[in-house]
Each structure stands twice: as structure tokens, then as C-alpha cells.
């Protein structure tokens, strides 16, 4: 009987200690995200695991790690030779941070509109589109070289590129084509997307100064 009580007491103590650690970790994560907007690997990993919101579009959460994916890509691009050649080089400031979050929110809007229109981009669709890009790059370009280019210029691997660029682009193209057929107006989708992004249920949780 005593041993059972001791075990139960020990379990309670361990459980309380665990909850305390979780609470402290959560408080630290909130501070890292909303106060300091840290970009380290731990903050990115935890914010993705706990789905810490950077913004919201309707019922769709744009997580902080998704925002960091776009911000990191933008930073690396602006520091690279392609941006310099186009006169776009520069440092990351509030405007660029807002642009990165806007990009993530835009993808959420496209996902929402595609779901409402019952349009999808399957993994096979994404793979075919990626293979098409490799083919368009020329016969001398290998998949490995394209992966190196994505890493060096944008900080993305193949999976990131498919998630943040190819899949949204496929959905956007499908939505634009559908709305053009339905309305006879080639600009219908773009106008509707712009209107969707201006609705009151688009909420920014990050502040850029």
C-alpha cells in the first residue's frame, strides 16, 4: 500500500515537473516568436511542431515556420548574384519581412479557394511539373544541378520548392483557368484573390517595425 502511494506521489511530481517545463518552454517560444522574431533552427522547429501562428486567413493558420521559410529564401536571394544582377540586392527590413509573410498568406488563400472550387494538385501533378522544369532547363541540366541552384539561390531543397512554389502555382493556374471559363474574364481570379486577402478575417500576429 505504501509503495503504491509512493509511486503515485512520484508520478504526480514527475507530471508536475513535466508540465512546468512545457509551460516554460511555451512561454520562451512565444517570446522568441512574437517579441524577438528569432530565426534559429530550434525556434523554427518548435513553431512548426506547435503550429505557432504568424497569421491567420479564415480558419487557416499560417505558421511561424512557414513564414521563416519564405523569409530565409528572400534573404538568401537578396544576398545572391541574381538579385545583384537585377539591381535588387539589399538587406532584410520590415518591408521584406512583411512581404515574406504576405507570400505565406497568399498561399493559404489559394489553398482555401482551391478547396472551395474542388481543385487539387496531387503529388503526381507536382512531380510532373518539377520534371517539366528540369526538362525546360535544357538537356545539359541534371536534377542535381537544379537542386544545387535552389539551395544556393533560395536556401530550399527540392521538397521546399515543391511545397512553396510548384504546388501553389499549379493551384493558381487551375483556379485562373476555371474562373476564366466561367466568367469569360481572364482577370476574374486575380481580382477575387485580391479581394479575399483584404477581408477582415485575415489577421497578422507579427508586427514589423
Buried (B, 14 or more C-beta within 10 A) or exposed (E): EEEEEEEEEEEEEEEEEEEEEEEEEEEEBEEBBBEEBBBEEEBBEBBBEBEBBBBBBEEBBBBBBBBBBBBBBBBBBBBBEBBEEEEEBEEBEEEBBBBBBBBBBBBBBBBBBBEEBEBEBEEEBBEEBBEEBBEEBEEEBEEEEBBEBBBEBBBBEBEBBBBBBBBBBBBBBBBBEBBBEEEEEEEBBBEBBEEBBEEEEBEBBBEBE
